Amino acid sequence: MSQLYIDCHTGVAGDMLLSAMFDLAVPEEVVHRSLSQLGLKGCYKFVCSEASSRGMRGLRTHVQTLEPQPMARDWSSIRADLVAAAWPDGLRERVLQVFTALAKAESQVHGCSIERVHFHEVGAIDALVDVVGVCAALEHLGITQISCMPPPAGHGSVQGAHGELPVPVPAVLELARLHRVPLQGSRNLPPGELTTPTGLALIATQVSSFVQPAILPVAAIGIGLGHRQLDCPNFLRVCLLDTSSRARVDTSSLTNPASAEMLWQSIVVQEAWIDDITAEDLALLGEELRNAGALDVSWSSVGMKKGRSGVEITALVLPEYIEELRRVWFCFGSTLGLRERQQGRWLLPRREGQVCTSLGVVRLKQVRRPSKRLTFKLEHDDLVQISRAMVIPLETVRQIVMHELKTGADLSLRDWTW
């Protein structure tokens, strides 16, 4: 699995992303080939060269069209070209995701059906170069997971095809709303557009999490420079993460728990303090959070404002389940807010199985420690069931099972997993 992290502190635009991909050593031929398969050979040329922004090096891409372009193109025309392109399925899916997102946002802005949407800038050659180029680069790198910081919204106003528009422009706001992309304030930066519709459509459709990973095992960095002159370096960084380095052993793949020593896993901690929930409702909330994908849920008593006793509820969740758990919090809980923070945890490889003993079958987990020592954790419910059925103290049952386990009892185990 290949992962990317996008640092876009001064904004995101399609050409900045494309430049960063080239800086990650993606060959230009990858982009040229994909554009040629779309029928654009001879319609454009681009130059990607070393440049600097306020002393920061990077690559900057200039796209030039070689033939007159229509004033506007409708979505059905663009979609037909994209569907007909001789692309692999993965590339076609990525490109269609981006342009579909743009079409839906424009249809909301103009109050018309998606089929009647007319693009002014998106249908232009340079936008096609940016979108197809970035998607082709992601396919070339084999990227399966992307995280990104919340992009800056920008402020002020810009001139567009419809006259002067406030920043963020309507299409950017609609994309952020439709795809739940968190935009951050940017009053510390000069007025103007920082995040473009094309740039936001790319990250809105390709990024899975807008939270910085707790640990960044960076293998390579690509830097794409923007064209605007700001009072600070105007650049975007794309970090290719070396997932294999998260295991502190010489293992070839983190996805192979049979050989890796341990695994670093990024998780999100969701937390709320509540002073108006009953014990019954608290139990229901915990159950629903677990059903929705929480790795663990816990709560403890806390003192809150006005001397009230409350409950601190914490859920651990993988990034892909964040949205679903948010819905559970606000549906089954009484909280008006929810805190989130990115953390991580180390996992040891384990495998499940069962052991046949003189007392009966007991389920268990086998764990491999960093020292290569193997330990067992017996299923407590099975021990309790035997203790009750045979009227034997629980500790005696545990000792007998562990003794027989160590002296050659019939043991069956599944494959190693995390």
C-alpha positions in Angstrom: 0.0 0.0 0.0 1.4 3.4 -1.0 0.4 6.5 0.9 0.7 10.3 0.3 0.4 13.2 2.7 -0.3 16.6 1.1 0.8 19.8 2.9 -1.0 22.7 1.3 -0.5 25.6 3.8 -0.7 28.3 1.1 -3.4 26.6 -1.0 -3.9 23.9 -3.6 -4.2 24.2 -7.4 -4.1 21.6 -10.1 -0.8 22.9 -11.5 0.8 22.9 -8.0 -0.2 19.2 -7.5 1.1 18.3 -10.9 4.4 20.0 -10.3 4.8 18.2 -7.0 4.2 14.9 -8.8 6.9 15.6 -11.3 9.2 16.5 -8.4 8.5 13.0 -7.0 10.2 11.7 -10.2 7.0 10.9 -12.0 8.1 10.8 -15.7 6.5 13.5 -17.9 5.8 10.7 -20.4 3.2 9.3 -18.0 1.2 12.5 -18.4 1.8 12.9 -22.1 0.7 9.3 -22.8 -2.6 9.7 -20.8 -3.4 13.0 -22.5 -2.6 11.5 -26.0 -5.1 8.7 -25.2 -7.7 11.5 -24.6 -7.0 12.8 -28.0 -5.1 15.9 -26.9 -1.8 15.2 -28.7 -0.7 18.4 -30.4 -3.2 20.5 -28.5 -0.9 21.6 -25.7 2.6 21.8 -24.4 3.8 22.3 -20.9 7.2 23.1 -19.4 8.0 22.0 -15.9 11.2 23.6 -14.6 13.2 24.3 -11.5 12.1 27.6 -9.8 12.0 29.3 -6.4 9.5 31.1 -4.3 10.9 33.4 -1.7 14.0 31.2 -1.5 12.2 27.8 -1.5 13.0 25.5 -4.4 10.5 23.5 -6.3 9.1 22.8 -9.7 6.6 25.1 -11.5 4.6 24.0 -14.5 3.4 26.3 -17.3 0.8 24.9 -19.7 0.3 26.4 -23.2 -2.6 25.6 -25.5 -1.7 25.2 -29.2 -5.2 25.6 -30.7 -8.2 27.9 -30.1 -10.6 26.7 -27.3 -14.4 27.0 -27.1 -15.8 29.6 -24.8 -17.5 26.9 -22.8 -18.1 23.1 -22.9 -21.0 21.3 -21.3 -20.6 18.4 -19.0 -22.0 15.8 -21.3 -19.4 16.6 -23.9 -16.5 16.4 -21.5 -17.9 13.2 -20.0 -18.2 11.5 -23.4 -14.5 12.3 -24.1 -13.4 10.9 -20.7 -15.4 7.7 -21.1 -14.1 7.1 -24.6 -10.4 7.7 -23.7 -8.2 4.6 -24.0 -7.3 4.5 -20.3 -6.9 1.8 -17.7 -10.0 1.6 -15.5 -8.2 3.0 -12.5 -7.2 6.2 -14.3 -10.7 6.6 -15.9 -12.4 6.2 -12.5 -10.1 8.9 -10.8 -10.6 11.4 -13.6 -14.4 10.9 -13.8 -14.6 11.3 -10.0 -12.9 14.7 -10.2 -14.9 16.1 -13.1 -18.2 14.7 -11.7 -17.5 16.5 -8.5 -16.9 19.7 -10.4 -20.1 19.3 -12.4 -22.2 18.7 -9.3 -20.8 21.7 -7.6 -21.4 23.9 -10.7 -24.9 22.6 -11.0 -25.6 23.7 -7.4 -24.1 27.1 -7.9 -26.0 27.8 -11.1 -29.3 26.1 -10.1 -29.5 23.8 -13.1 -29.3 20.1 -13.8 -25.8 18.5 -14.0 -26.4 17.7 -17.7 -26.9 21.4 -18.5 -23.7 22.6 -16.7 -21.4 24.6 -18.9 -17.8 24.8 -17.8 -15.8 27.9 -18.6 -12.4 27.1 -17.1 -12.7 23.4 -16.3 -13.2 22.4 -19.9 -10.1 24.2 -21.0 -6.9 22.4 -22.0 -4.9 23.5 -19.0 -7.5 22.1 -16.6 -7.6 18.8 -18.5 -3.8 18.7 -18.3 -3.8 19.3 -14.5 -6.6 16.8 -13.7 -5.5 14.0 -16.0 -1.9 14.6 -15.2 -2.3 14.3 -11.4 -4.6 11.3 -11.7 -2.1 9.6 -14.0 0.7 10.3 -11.6 -1.3 8.8 -8.7 -1.9 5.6 -10.8 1.8 5.5 -11.7 2.9 5.7 -8.1 0.3 3.1 -7.0 -1.2 5.4 -4.4 -4.0 3.8 -2.4 -4.4 6.2 0.5 -4.0 10.0 0.7 -4.3 12.3 3.7 -4.2 16.1 3.5 -4.2 19.1 5.8 -7.3 21.2 5.6 -6.7 23.6 2.7 -6.9 27.4 3.3 -10.0 29.1 2.0 -8.5 32.4 0.9 -10.3 35.7 1.3 -11.1 38.8 -0.6 -12.4 38.7 -4.2 -11.4 37.6 -7.7 -12.5 38.3 -11.3 -14.2 35.4 -13.0 -16.4 34.6 -16.0 -19.4 36.0 -14.1 -17.6 39.1 -12.8 -16.2 39.8 -9.4 -16.7 36.9 -7.0 -16.0 36.6 -3.3 -13.3 34.2 -2.1 -13.7 31.3 -1.6 -15.5 31.3 -4.9 -19.0 29.6 -5.0 -17.7 26.4 -6.7 -15.0 25.9 -4.0 -17.6 26.3 -1.2 -19.9 23.9 -2.9 -17.2 21.3 -3.3 -16.2 21.7 0.4 -19.9 21.3 1.4 -20.6 18.3 -0.8 -17.5 16.4 0.1 -17.2 17.7 3.7 -13.7 19.1 3.1 -12.7 21.3 6.1 -11.5 24.7 4.9 -9.3 26.7 7.3 -9.1 30.4 7.7 -6.3 32.3 5.9 -6.4 35.9 7.2 -2.7 35.7 7.8 -2.1 35.4 4.0 -2.7 38.1 1.4 -6.2 38.5 -0.1 -7.0 36.4 -3.2 -7.8 32.8 -4.2 -5.6 30.2 -2.6 -7.6 27.0 -3.3 -9.0 26.7 -6.8 -12.0 24.6 -7.9 -9.8 22.2 -9.8 -7.4 21.8 -6.9 -10.1 21.3 -4.4 -11.9 18.8 -6.7 -8.8 16.7 -6.9 -8.2 16.5 -3.2 -11.9 16.2 -2.4 -12.3 13.1 -4.4 -8.8 11.5 -3.9 -8.1 12.2 -0.2 -9.5 9.9 2.4 -8.6 11.9 5.5 -8.1 15.6 6.3 -6.0 14.9 9.3 -2.2 14.8 9.5 -0.9 11.3 10.4 0.6 11.1 13.9 3.9 9.9 12.4 5.2 10.7 8.9 7.8 8.2 7.7 8.7 10.2 4.7 10.4 8.4 1.8 10.3 11.2 -0.8 9.1 14.8 -1.1 7.7 16.6 -4.1 7.4 20.4 -4.1 5.1 22.2 -6.5 5.3 26.0 -6.6 2.3 28.3 -7.2 2.3 31.2 -9.7 1.1 33.9 -7.2 3.7 36.0 -5.4 2.9 36.0 -1.7 4.8 37.5 1.2 5.9 33.9 2.1 7.0 30.9 0.0 4.0 29.8 -2.1 4.4 26.0 -2.4 2.7 22.7 -1.9 4.4 19.6 -0.6 3.5 16.0 -1.4 5.1 13.5 0.9 5.4 9.9 -0.2 5.2 7.8 3.0 7.4 4.8 3.5 5.0 2.5 5.2 7.6 -0.3 5.6 9.6 1.9 8.0 6.8 1.8 10.6 7.9 -1.6 11.6 11.1 -1.5 13.6 12.6 -4.6 12.0 14.1 -5.5 8.6 10.8 -6.6 7.1 9.9 -6.3 3.5 6.2 -5.5 4.0 4.0 -4.2 6.8 1.1 -6.2 5.4 2.9 -9.4 6.3 2.4 -9.9 10.1 4.1 -13.3 9.9 7.5 -11.5 9.6 7.0 -7.9 10.9 7.8 -7.2 14.5 5.2 -4.5 15.1 3.0 -2.2 13.2 2.3 1.6 13.6 -1.4 2.4 13.0 -2.8 5.9 12.8 -6.1 6.3 14.7 -8.4 9.2 15.7 -9.5 9.8 19.2 -13.1 11.2 19.5 -14.1 12.6 22.9 -17.0 14.3 24.5 -17.9 15.4 28.0 -21.6 15.1 28.8 -23.5 16.0 32.0 -27.1 15.2 30.9 -27.0 11.5 29.8 -28.6 8.6 31.8 -26.8 5.4 32.5 -29.1 3.6 30.1 -28.5 6.0 27.3 -24.7 5.9 28.0 -24.7 2.2 27.5 -26.6 2.5 24.2 -24.2 5.2 22.9 -21.2 3.0 23.7 -22.8 0.0 22.0 -23.7 2.0 18.9 -20.2 3.5 18.6 -18.7 0.0 18.7 -21.2 -1.2 16.1 -20.3 1.7 13.8 -16.6 0.7 13.9 -15.0 2.1 17.0 -11.9 0.1 18.1 -12.7 0.8 21.7 -15.0 2.9 23.8 -14.5 4.0 27.4 -15.9 6.5 29.9 -15.1 7.9 33.3 -16.5 10.4 35.7 -15.4 14.0 35.5 -16.3 17.2 37.3 -17.8 19.8 35.0 -19.0 23.4 35.1 -21.3 24.6 37.9 -20.1 21.7 40.1 -21.9 19.1 38.0 -20.8 15.5 37.7 -20.4 14.4 34.1 -19.0 11.6 32.0 -15.9 11.7 29.7 -16.6 9.4 26.8 -13.7 8.4 24.5 -13.8 6.4 21.3 -10.8 5.1 19.3 -11.5 4.9 15.6 -9.7 4.3 12.3 -9.7 7.3 9.9 -12.1 5.6 7.5 -14.9 5.3 10.1 -14.7 8.9 11.4 -17.7 10.2 9.5 -20.0 7.3 10.5 -19.0 7.6 14.2 -19.7 11.4 14.1 -23.3 10.6 13.1 -23.6 8.1 15.9 -22.4 10.6 18.5 -25.0 13.2 17.5 -27.8 10.7 17.0 -27.5 8.6 20.1 -25.7 11.1 22.4 -26.8 14.4 23.9 -23.5 16.2 23.3 -23.5 19.4 21.3 -19.8 19.1 20.3 -17.2 16.5 19.6 -13.4 16.7 20.0 -11.1 14.9 17.7 -7.3 14.4 17.6 -5.0 12.3 15.6 -3.0 9.7 17.5 -1.4 6.4 16.8 -0.7 3.0 18.3 1.8 0.2 18.0 0.4 -3.3 17.3 1.9 -6.7 17.9 1.2 -9.5 15.5 -1.4 -12.0 16.8 -3.4 -15.0 15.7 -6.5 -16.6 17.0 -7.1 -20.3 17.6 -8.3 -22.9 20.1 -6.8 -25.5 22.4 -8.4 -28.9 23.2 -7.8 -29.7 26.9 -9.1 -32.3 29.4 -11.6 -29.6 30.6 -12.9 -28.8 27.1 -12.1 -26.5 24.2 -10.8 -23.0 25.0 -10.4 -20.2 22.5 -7.2 -18.1 22.7 -4.9 -15.6 21.0 -1.2 -16.1 20.5 0.9 -13.0 20.5 4.5 -12.6 19.2 6.5 -10.2 21.3 9.4 -8.1 19.9 11.8 -10.5 21.6 10.2 -13.3 19.4 8.7 -14.8 22.6 5.2 -16.2 22.1 2.5 -15.6 24.7 -1.1 -16.7 25.0 -4.2 -14.9 26.1 -7.1 -17.3 27.0 -10.7 -16.4 26.2 -12.1 -15.5 29.6 -15.7 -16.4 28.7 -14.6 -20.0 28.0 -12.8 -20.3 31.3 -15.8 -18.9 33.2 -18.1 -21.4 31.4 -15.9 -24.4 32.3 -15.6 -23.1 35.9 -19.3 -22.9 36.3 -20.1 -26.2 34.6 -17.5 -28.2 36.5 -17.7 -26.2 39.8 -14.0 -25.6 39.7 -12.4 -22.3 40.8 -11.6 -20.0 37.9 -7.9 -19.8 38.7 -7.7 -23.6 38.8 -9.2 -23.8 35.4 -6.7 -21.2 34.1 -3.7 -23.1 35.5 -4.8 -26.4 34.1 -5.4 -25.0 30.6 -2.1 -23.2 30.6 -0.2 -26.3 31.8 -1.7 -28.5 29.1 -1.1 -25.8 26.6 2.6 -25.8 27.5 2.9 -29.6 27.5 1.6 -30.4 24.1 -2.2 -30.1 24.1 -3.9 -30.1 20.6 -3.6 -26.6 19.4 -5.0 -25.1 16.2 -4.2 -21.6 15.0 -5.1 -19.3 12.1 -2.8 -17.1 10.1 -1.0 -14.2 11.7 -2.8 -10.9 11.6 -2.7 -7.4 13.2 
